[in-house]
Amino acid sequence: MSKFDALHDKSGFIINLGLERITALLSYAGNPQERLKIIHITGTNGKGSVSRFMYAILKEHGLKTGLYTSPHLVSFNERIIIGDRKIDDYDLERLNLFFKKIILNNKEFEKLGEPSFFELTTAVCFKYFEEQHVDIAIIEAGLGGKLDATNVIKKPLLSVITNISMDHKDILGNSLKKIAIDKAGIVKKGSFVATGEKKTKIKGVIKERALSLDVPFFSTCQVKLYKIKNLYNYSGLKLILKGIKLHNQAWYQKYNLGLALLSLEIIYNNYKDILGLKIKKNLIKTGISKFNNEGRFEIIKYKNYDLILDGAHNPEGIKNLVISLQRGFKNSKFVIIFAVMKDKDYKTMLRRLSALNGSIIFTDLNMDRAKDIKELESASKEHNYFKNTFCSKNIKEGLDLAFKYKEKNDLILICGSLYLIGEFKRIVLN
């Protein structure tokens, strides 16, 4: 475990939105973010997948591509990647000390307060990408948009907003419109914006922000991605692609792929010269075939059984997961291992999971943010959502229960939180 992993376990869940501290921190470091060519991505669901689709495609075209995402599953190093290489512990510790010295040596931080874990790691990311001279950086927002630490970016090449649904209501607002306004805060003058949002009124909020800044607005409603047998075809703004192979079986990934391809077109049409980017259809398809986003409809072998891991952690994510399972595993029954954070709409999540007609095991997580498993059990039994309901004190015990009570053809699904997926990978697969 690196020092950053230990720091994350201690203070990584403290949310302290605002741009004052990250702005000061990066200013003392010479504003490395201003020398990067950035694609900035936010949205309620799918931002990790859209980021990784674009990363895989641009990397396949020979661009030195940096990727910043969160949260991590097993180790912090997963958050900062260039090419196929995660940042190493030496560079993490070196840059951590670099920024800690800035904080200690400047009294401004006595007034502003110490930067949060996410602000510090975002600063490390920008400095590292600058040092490594990346050709392009894909930066995923942590929470929301307007006051997220990543929004210190003044002029991205492109702002991408995947979709808007209800999540983090206590922080971002208690309506879709308020959440959309917050996430649209990443749209900046002199740039472009693309969205995969389908709801007309909410898409209108993003478009209104773009128009107010004279920013060209693009939507996946302008392009088509459709499936013929086991392959996808894409009809874009100018780009036509046929015979796209997507290994991830999730129904919802086609929307993420469509937005990634639209974003790629915008980047190519407007920045090909400064990036030295020459689009080739075969390289796009090869990049898509190499797409990998762990913990998102990830199917693995464990004890000769297939396990499905999906970090869906809000009602919309669970809805898309259930549709994917019903389409991909028709007539199958499931044993579900579930954990969720306290701030989530767990009742709606459980109601939607009940459509799978299975049993559920509520699993305790080693963190204060996790919802109490007895409360989850009580809510589930009150509505008779599942055939059988169990509780386990950890993921290992939960798996033992799943294997004990599953029937011959039942599938095991682990979902509800990326932190649960992370614990599974750390403890069970270690």
Stockholm file with secondary structure:
# STOCKHOLM 1.0

chainA/1-430         MSKFDALHDKSGFIINLGLERITALLSYAGNPQERLKIIHITGTNGKGSVSRFMYAILKEHGLKTGLYTSPHLVSFNERIIIGDRKIDDYDLERLNLFFKKIILNNKEFEKLGEPSFFELTTAVCFKYFEEQHVDIAIIEAGLGGKLDATNVIKKPLLSVITNISMDHKDILGNSLKKIAIDKAGIVKKGSFVATGEKKTKIKGVIKERALSLDVPFFSTCQVKLYKIKNLYNYSGLKLILKGIKLHNQAWYQKYNLGLALLSLEIIYNNYKDILGLKIKKNLIKTGISKFNNEGRFEIIKYKNYDLILDGAHNPEGIKNLVISLQRGFKNSKFVIIFAVMKDKDYKTMLRRLSALNGSIIFTDLNMDRAKDIKELESASKEHNYFKNTFCSKNIKEGLDLAFKYKEKNDLILICGSLYLIGEFKRIVLN
#=GR chainA/1-430 SS CCHHHHHHHHHTTCCCCCSHHHHHHHHHTTCGGGGSCEEEEECSSSHHHHHHHHHHHHHHTTCCEEEECSCCSSCGGGGEEETTEECCHHHHHHHHHHHHHHHHHCTHHHHHCCCCHHHHHHHHHHHHHHHTTCSEEEEECSSSSTTSGGGGCSCCSEEEECCCCSCCHHHHCSSHHHHHHHHGGGCCTTSCEEECCCCHHHHHHHHHHHHHTTCCEEEGGGSEEEEETTEEEEECSSCEEEEECCCCCCTTHHHHHHHHHHHHHHHHHHHHHHHTCCCCHHHHHHHHHTCCCTTSSEEEEETTEEEEEECCCSHHHHHHHHHHHHHHSTTCCEEEEECCBTTSCHHHHHHHHGGGCCEEEEECCSSTTBCCHHHHHHHHHHHTCSSCEEEESSHHHHHHHHHHHCCTTCEEEEESCHHHHHHIIIIICC
#=GC SS_cons         CCHHHHHHHHHTTCCCCCSHHHHHHHHHTTCGGGGSCEEEEECSSSHHHHHHHHHHHHHHTTCCEEEECSCCSSCGGGGEEETTEECCHHHHHHHHHHHHHHHHHCTHHHHHCCCCHHHHHHHHHHHHHHHTTCSEEEEECSSSSTTSGGGGCSCCSEEEECCCCSCCHHHHCSSHHHHHHHHGGGCCTTSCEEECCCCHHHHHHHHHHHHHTTCCEEEGGGSEEEEETTEEEEECSSCEEEEECCCCCCTTHHHHHHHHHHHHHHHHHHHHHHHTCCCCHHHHHHHHHTCCCTTSSEEEEETTEEEEEECCCSHHHHHHHHHHHHHHSTTCCEEEEECCBTTSCHHHHHHHHGGGCCEEEEECCSSTTBCCHHHHHHHHHHHTCSSCEEEESSHHHHHHHHHHHCCTTCEEEEESCHHHHHHIIIIICC
//
